[in-house]
Amino acid sequence: MSVFVVDRHHQPLMPCSEKRARLLLARKRAVVHRHVPFVIRLTDRKREQSEVQPVALKLDPGSKTSGMALVRVEQRGEGEVHHALHLAHLSHRGEQVHQALLQRRGYRRRRRTVNLRYRAARFANRRRKAGWLPPSLRSRIGNVLTWATRLQSWAPLTRIEVERVKFDMHLMQHPEVSGIAYQRGELVGWEIRAYLLEKFVRRCVYCGKQNVPFEIDHVRPRSRGGSHRVSNLVLSCHACNQAKGDLTAAEFGHAEVQKQARVPLKDAAAVNATRFALVEALRALGLPVGTWSGGRTRWNRDRFGVEKEHCLDALCVGDVVGITRGRSQMLLIQAQGRGSYQRTNVDGSGFPVGYFTRAKRMRGFATGDLVRAEVPQLPKPLKTEGTHVGRVAVRASGSFRVGKCDGINAKYCVVLQRADGYAYGQAPCPKP
Ligand SMILES: [Zn+2]
């Protein structure tokens, strides 16, 4: 993983290797600007004195996880080769946001029926703005936007590439209507695969199996004059495809499949609603935004022999002739939220069982700060003795938990980095 570098005026420079960062720090030419992700600040250099190459941020937005890849762009012949500088895995908390709102709804409903201050039902007299998205989706968009903004301030970004749609309808030109065949051009084949996966919700149409390698099955087999037209194609597992042999779907005992295959996937745009909103939000950063299809990502992944991993998917987004990834680690970023306004702890039925403190900050620390605690050797040894680094959980008593070690006195702690709404980890990328 590369180290981000900024100049003395906090302007982004090209990221450098970890070894080079170590040397710069040892020679006192740089200071630590931020711990995770690691950013150093050169004390003797301005942006004008440095070479900056084109750097692109590539995104693969997902509902649970989004992949991010920061790449150096090199022109080679007709196309571009992308060299990975930084790979990251961004885990969203959309599901938690959803649960929190369900819980709030429950509390409000109770207050309407229970013998308390009356709370009028108000859900029916609210108007939603055009382009409204539920908070759980907005949180996902917000996370990606936050990270795009942060990366823009640590690296000399020149453009953003996003996987916007799962399949490119334009490239396929209404497959069911125009009778396009899946063997016309290699890329079109991949778009149609992506289309079929969506249309048949990633299930074998015959046995309903999920999470198996799928094959494209011809409802009316090739051997009996069936075409490669998309309306003749369904998704099937290997076993069913074999068992079906040269029967039609109806003869195989699945007349409903024959019918379903002929109905086109309605409203392909709705499938991609959040992704469109994300692209609109990213445009506000003032960088050119390129948009691509998931079919193309899968095609690239197959061509370059890349494993299935969110950040590697991000690396495969777009029009590239090659990618390099080096010995890559990926940064795991987990959205944490910023705590709760609610200061009353309640049990499962909504009755108060305790109260949180009003203050979120205790002796200068807030839960989520990255902290180093150095507990010294004392005449009467403490069981927390030693050095601990990690996220801190604060208590009013001043006895904190740092990482996994509990019961550390606040006076031994030093803040390394303030809580920024995310928790961090690292993992090795799958090897090629
Ligand atoms: Zn099957």
Residues whose N, C-alpha, C, O or C-beta is under 5 A from the ligand:
A	BS01	ZN	C204 Y206 C207 G208 K209 C237 C240
